[in-house]
């Protein structure tokens, strides 16, 4: 059997302590032009007081800030080929950003806006919920989806984070204020896990500390 030659040391992150004391975990690879920035929050659905609050809050992060509309943000990202993945899980929410290294200086201030001053536009919330409701109706026609929900509900109970799932009536109950409150309580940079990997440079670390090393996010 052929043994794989894997450098285990490359899987262990280096750590940069930011000015506010938070660690930034680093996985450098100078062979790459791409940089990945990850922000992981204790902001999963298990912390919801209303179902859908976590997913709405996560999705709205990139759909409008006090200084940029959703259209302006989309144009900025598309023109530079920057990809952002927004993932909402049971126990966490993760924002993953993929960009060429050369765009880091102009990208970081926009990223900070996502966590410091999102505006949660009502029209964007309505559009997101409309699409998500339609996806739910489609899923409800699939045996696999129904069986999975019933299986976990029978194991944990419907009120348990692992056993619950959205119902159509939840779309009529969730409000913009619910998503804002969820954001304020759970999307705090002071508690986030911060990761940078790929072909970043020393200047990128200095800029990162400038934007993410001084204060936590809040939405007034």
N, C-alpha and C positions, 0 to 999 in steps of 0.2 A: 504494500500500500504506500502510495506517495504521500509524504508529509508536507503540509502547507507551511511555508516560511512566513509567519506572521509576526510582525514587530509589535508585541503586546504593549510596549512603552508608549507607542503612538496613540493608544486608546485611553491613556490616562491624561486628563486635562492639566494644563498649567493654570494657575490662578492669579488674577490681577485684582488687588483690593482697590476698589474705587474710593473716592474721597469721602463718601458717606459710610464707608465700612462694609459695603456690600461686595461679595465676590463676583467677579466676571470670569467664567470658566472658558479657557482658550484651548482650541484644537487647531494649531497652525499647520498649514501645508503650503509651502512656497511654490509648489508645482501647479497650484490652481490659481486661476484668475477670478474664480467665483468666491464670494464670501457669504456665509449663512449666519444670520442673526436670529437667535431664538429667545423668546420671552415666555416663561411658563408661570402661570398664576394658579393659586388655590381658588379657582373660580369655576368649578364644575357644577353640574346640575344638582348634585347632592346638597349644595348650599342655597338652593332656590327656596323662596317662600311662595312663589308661583311658578308653575311649570312654564317653560320657554324663556324665562328671564335670562338664564345663562347664555343660551344660544343667540338671543336678540342682542344682548350686550356685547358679545364677542363679535358678531357680524357687523355691528355699527361702528366699531373702532376705526375702520378705514373709509367710512362713508360720510365724512364731513367733520371738520374741526372749525374753531372760531375764525381761522384764517384761510381755510381752503374748503371749497365745496367738493362734493363727491365727484363731480365731473372733472374738476381741476386735479384732484388726486389721481383719478384714473388716467388722465392724460399724462401726468408726470411719470407714473409708473410704466405705462405702455410705451412711451417714447424711449425709455431707457431699458426696456426689457426686464424690469424688476418684477419678480413674482412674490406674492404674499399669500400664505396659507393660514387660514383661521380655523382652528380646530377646537370644538367644545366636547369635553368628555364628562364622565360621571364625577370625577374628583378634580379635574383640572381643565384649564383652557390654555392653548398654546398658540402663539403667533410666531410663524416662521417666515423669514424674509431672505430671498435669494437675489443677489445683485453682483454685478461686476465691481471689483475693488475701486475703480476710478470714480464710482458714483457715491461712495460712502460719505464724503464731506457734505454733499447736498441732500443726502437721504436721511441722515441722522436727525436733523431738526424736525423733519416731517414725522419721523417715527415717534419722536418725543411728543409731538402734538397729538398723536393717536391716543396716548395714555394720559396726557395732561389736560386736554381741552376738546374732547369729542363733543359734538353737538346733538347727536341722536336725532336727525331730521325725521319728523313724523312721516313724511312721504316715503322715505327709505324704509322705515319700519313697516309701514303698510304694505309696501311692495314685497319685502322679505317674508312677512307673515302670509301674504297671499300665495306666494310660490311654495312656501313650506306647507301650507294647508293643502294645496293641490298635490304635493308629493305624498302627504299623509293619506289622502283619499286614494291615490294610486297604490300605495303600499298596503292599504287595508284590503285590497283585492287579491293580495298574494298570500298564499298559505304559509310560506316560509316566514313572512313577517309576523303574521298572527300567532303562529306556533312558538316563535321565539319569545314574543311578549308574554304569552300565557305560561310558558315554561319558567321564565324568571319570576313572574308574578307568583306562581305557585311555590317557588323556592323561598322567596324573600318577603312576599306580601306587597301589595300595590303601593303602600306608603313608604316602602324602603327605597333608597336611591337606586339600587340594582334591580328592583322589581317594577318600578313605575315607568310610564311612557306617556307621551302627549295624547290627549283626546281632542276631538274637534272643538269641543266647548272651550278648551283652554285658549283657543285663538280669539275668542270673544271676550275673554277676561283680562288677558295680559294688556298692560298699558305702558306707555312710554316711560312714565315715572318708575315703574317696576324695574325696567332695564337700567335706568339711571341710578336708582338706589343700589341695585346689584353691582353695578360698576364701581360706585363709590366705596362699597364695603369690601370688594374682593379683588379689584384690579389695581392693587397698590404696588408700585415699583419697589417699595422698601421691602416687600416680602417675596418678590419674584425671583425665579431662578433665571440668570442671565448667561447666555452662551454665545460665543463668537467662534466660528470655525472657517477654515479655508485660507485663501491667500491674502490675508490682511497685513497691513503695515503698521509700523510704530505710530505714525501720525493718526491712524484710525483709532488706536487705543486712547490716544490723548483726546481726540474729539469725542469719543464715546464717554469718557469720564466727564467731559465738559457738559454733556447733555443729560447723562444718566447717573452721575456721581454726586449729585447735590441735594435732590429733594424727591419726595414721593409724589405720585399723581393724585389729583383731586378734581372733581367736577362740581363747580358751583352752580 
